[in-house]
Amino acid sequence: MKILLLSRSNLKYDGRLRELLKVSNEIGDTICITAAEVNRTEGKKITIKDKGFFSYIRFILLSIKLSKKVNILFVDNRLACVPALAIWAIRKKILIIQDVRELYIKKEIKRIRGKIGCFFEEKLIKKADIILCANKERAAIMKKIYHLSSEPYAFLNMHMLEKNACDDEYAQKYEQLFPNNSKVLISTAGCDISRMTDKLVLAMREYKETAILLLVGKSNEEDINIINKLMRDNRINNVFILPQVAEGELKYLISKSDIGVVSYSQVDANNKYCASGKIYEFLYEGKPVVTTTNPPLKNMCVEFEIGYSDDAFVTAIKKTIDNIEELKYNVEKYFKPKEIENNNAMLIQHIKELLRRLDLDA
């Protein structure tokens, strides 16, 4: 069984894509075309620059060229839908597995470019043999809005951050950020105001002597300025802004922290019914979480008792700190690396069952 996996995400930073590639490799002989900072071919992994119109055209043309001898097309994210539809038009009998990792609904999208992306994604959904989404809440919504005969398969966003060998270097670099007498909270949303980071920073006024907050991640200059002004005006000195870091470095920062913060807005379906990979990155490092009240996040906190969901961050932080040992016990009980393997194995079985029904050998 030969498979072509198409994505405009970067394997280096995208945990979900790495798990999808593992699944694909278990199903058959996989060639993957993904995005990166440079064009490169390493065996059956091909990367094309992630920016620029001509790079995207190259991505489309190469995808079509390499599709000629494959049985399955594995399509990850909206930008991969364009070459996938072209391939389907040429080879209508090719089997399509589509990962609809975001819940972008056309009527909620304001930009023309976004609406065009929704158009192509919806077109491919009608052609796909297997449709994946990232949680059960999204599966129910997609069945309704796309008039599907059954719910998409909920392939949960489970993954772990990958470690590297620089922990001693990181320990020296970040020594001052982890005092023994303070609990350390970490958010990997950077200074993103749309993720309620301003409210999170204001909540830290109540914990000036007992906790610190790390804001890690890529941030635009406007949001950084807003957070810095907020800190100055309110004399908040227990919040530290860090840029986007390599995955191994992020893993180190999370491992040394005490609590992960996962926050999303609820302005549209994609955010309200968020399928956060960030929460799993915290949980698989053994960290309890503080989250906003988005239904998937709240449901996880209630079902597994691994943190508190409250848009009033002050309340959630206090409850988490007060009950941190019990929460850590529950995190370690329910979230073990084996669950990631099980999540992948169930998808592999789901795909193989379809192949058997179609009399194709996996």
N, C-alpha and C positions, 0 to 999 in steps of 0.2 A: 504494500500500500504506500503510495507516494503522496506526500502532503506539501502544499505551499502555504506557509503562514505569512500573512501580510500585516504589518503594523507601522504606524508612524510614531510610535513611542520608542523610548530608549531603554534597551535591556538593562543598562547599567543602573538606571534609577527606578525602573518600573517593576515592582515585585509581582504584580498580577501577571504581567506579560511573561516573566520568567516561569511562573507556575503553568501558564498556558503552553509554553514551549515544552516543559516537562511532560505535560499531558500528550501533546502532539507527538513527541518522540516515542512515547509508549504505544501510540496507535500505529505509527508507520515511519517511514524514511522521510524526514522533514528538512526542507529548505526553508529558511526564514529570511525575510527582507524586513529590516527594522531601521530605525533612525539613530543617528549618532552625530558627533561633532564633525566627523570626516567620512568620506567614502572609503569603504574597505571591504575586502572579501577574505574571510577566514573559513576555509572548508565550506560548509553548507550554511554559514551565517554571513549574510551580506548586509552592510549598513550603508545608508545613503544620507547625506547631510540633511539635518532636520529643519533647515530654514531655506527659504528662497523658492520662487516659482519654478525655476528650471530644475531644481533638485526634485520637486514634486513631480514634474513631468517625467524625469528620469525614473522615479519610483514607479509611475504608472506603466511606462513602456517596458521596463525590466520585468515587472510583475506579469504582464501579458506574455512576454517572451518565455519566461520560465514556467508558465502554466501549461504548456503544451503536452507535457508528459506526466502530469499529476492527476490523481484520482479525487483528492479532497482539497478544497480551498478553505483555509482557516483564516477568518477575517476579524481583526481586532481594531476597533475604533472607527470613527466616521470617515476619516481621511483615506482609509483603506477601502471604503465602499465603492469609490469611483473605479479603480482598476478591477475590483471584484465584479461589478456590473458589466464592464467591458468583457471580461473573461467569460461570464455567463452567456453573454450575447453570442460569443464565438463558439462556446462549448456548453450547450444547454444541459447536458447530462452530468456535468461535474457536481459533486456533492459539496454543499456549502454549510460550514459551521460559522455562525456569526456571533461575536461577543459584543453585545450592546452594553458597554461598561458604564455609560452615562445615560441619564434619563432626560434627554433633551426633548421637550415637547414643542412642536413648531409654533403653536399659538403663544407660547411664553417667551419665545426668542425674539429679540428686537432687531438685531443686526441682520442685514441681508445675507451676509456670508454664513451666519449661523442657520438661517432658514434654508439656504441651499444645502448645507450639510445635512439637515433633517430630511430634506427631500430625498437625497441619495440613500440615506440610512433606511428610510421607510420603504423605498423601492427594493432594497436588498432584503429587508425583513420578509417581504412577500415571496422571495425566491428561496430563502434559506431553508435547509432541511433540519437544522438544529439551531435554536436561538438561545443564547446564554444571556443572563443578566447577573447582577452582583448581590441581590438579596431577595427574600420572599416578598417583601413589600412592593418592590419594583415589578416582580413577576406578575402580581395581581393587577397592577395598574396597566402594564403593557398589554396583557390579555384583553383588557377592556378597550383601550384607546386604539389599538391596532386591529381589533376584531379578529383575534387569533382563536383557533379551535381549542388550544390548550395553553396553559401558562408556559412561558420560557423556563428553561432549566436554571435554577438559582445556584450559580457557582460562586460560593462565598469568597470574599476578597482576602482570604487567609494567606499570609506570607510572613517570613522572617527577614530581618535585615541581615546582610552578609558581613561577617567579621573580617578584619585584616590584621596584620601583625604590628600595628603601631600604637598599642595601648600605652606603653611606657612614654612615648612622645606625647600622647594626649593627656596623660596624667600630669605631666609637667606643664603643659599648655593651659589646662583648665583647673589647676589646683585651687585657685582662689574662688571658684564658682561652687565648690562643694564643702561648705563649712560643716563641722560636726554638729553644731547646735541648731541647725535649721533644716527644715524639710525643703526639698527641691522639687518644684513643679516644672514640667517642660511641655511646651506646645511647639509642634513642628509646622505651624501655619504661618510662621514669620510674624509680620506686623499687619497682616491682612485685616483691615477694618470690617470688611464684609463678613468675616468670621467672628465678629464680636470681640476682637482683641482689645479694643478700647475699654470695654466693660470688664474684661478679665484683668487688665492692668489696674483699673480703678479698684477692683476687689482686693488687690494686694496691699492697699493702704491698711487693711485690718491685720496684716501679718508682717509688719515691718521688722519685728524682732524674732519672728518664729519661722518664716518661710521666704524663699526667693523663687522667682519665676524666670525661666529661660525661654526666650522667643527665638526659635531657630527656623531659618528658611529664607527663601528668596522673597524679597519685599520690594514694592515700588517706592520711590523716593517720597512721594506724597504721604503714604501711610507711615513711613518711618518718621517723617517730620511731625505728623499728628501725634504719634505715640511719644516722641521725645518731648513735645510741648506739654502733653498731658502729664508726663512724669515731672517736668519742671514745675508746672503750675500747682501740682498736688504734693510736691516734695516726696515723690516716690523714689526710693533709692535701692529697692530690692528687686528690680526688674532689669534683665540684661538682654540686649539684642545681639544675636549672632547671625551671620550670613548663612546661606545654603552651604552645607558641607558634604563631603564624600560620605558614602553609605557606611563605611566602617567607622568613621568619626561620629556619625549620627548614632550608630549603635552604641558606641562608648558613652556618649552623653546621656542617652536614655538609660543605659545600664547603671549609671552612677546617680541618676535621679530617683525620686521616691514616688512621684505621681505623674501620670500623663494626662494632658488636657486635650480633649477633642471637641472642637466647636465648629458649627456650621450655622448659616442663616436658614430661614425658612421662607425665603422670598419666591421660590419656585420649586417644582417637583424634584428636580435634580438635587437640590440642596436639602429640602425637607426630608426626602427619603434617601438620604445620603448612604452610600455603601462604602464606608470608610475603611481604607487600608491602614490608616494611621492608628486606629484603635487596636488592630491586630499587632502592629509593630510594638505598641506598648505592652499588650497582654503577653506576647511571646518573649518579652524581656522580664516578665514577672511583675509588672507594675499595675496597680489599681488605677482607675481613671475617674476624672471629672468630665462630664459631657453636658452639652446642651440638650434640650428636650426633643430633638428630632426623633420620630418614632423608632427607627432602627436602633439608635443609640440608647434610648430609654429602655426599649425592650431588652437589650442585652444586659444593661445594668440591673434590671429587675429580675430577669430570669436566672442569671448566674451570680448575682450579688457581688459584682466585681468593682463597684464604684457607685457614684451618685450622679443623677441626671437632674440638672436644675439650671435654668437660665439666670438665676441669682447666684453668681459664682461664689459669693461669700459663704452662702449656706452650704453649697456642695463641697467646697474646699474644707470647711470646718468638719463636716460629717466624715469626709474621707480621712482627714488627719486623725480624728478621734477614734476611728475604727480601722486604722490602716493594717494592723496585723491580721485581723479577721478577713479583710478584703484580699490581702496578699495570699492567704491560705486558699481562698476560693479561686483566685487567678491561677495559682499553681495546680489546683485540683482539676480545673476544667480546660485549661489552655496549655496543652503540651504539644511539642513539635509533631507528634504522631497524628494529631488532628489535621494538620496541613496535608500529610500524606493521604489520610482518609478522604479528605475533601477532593483531592486529585483523583484518587482511585474510584470514587463514585462517579465522577465525570467520565473517566475512561470507560467504565462499565456501561454508562448511558450511551456513549458513542458506539461502543462495540455491539450493543444490542441493536441499534439502528442498522449497522452494517450487516449484521446477521439477517435481519428482516429483508434487507435488500440483496441478500445473497452475495455480499462482498466480503472478502477475507480481510480481517484486521491485521 
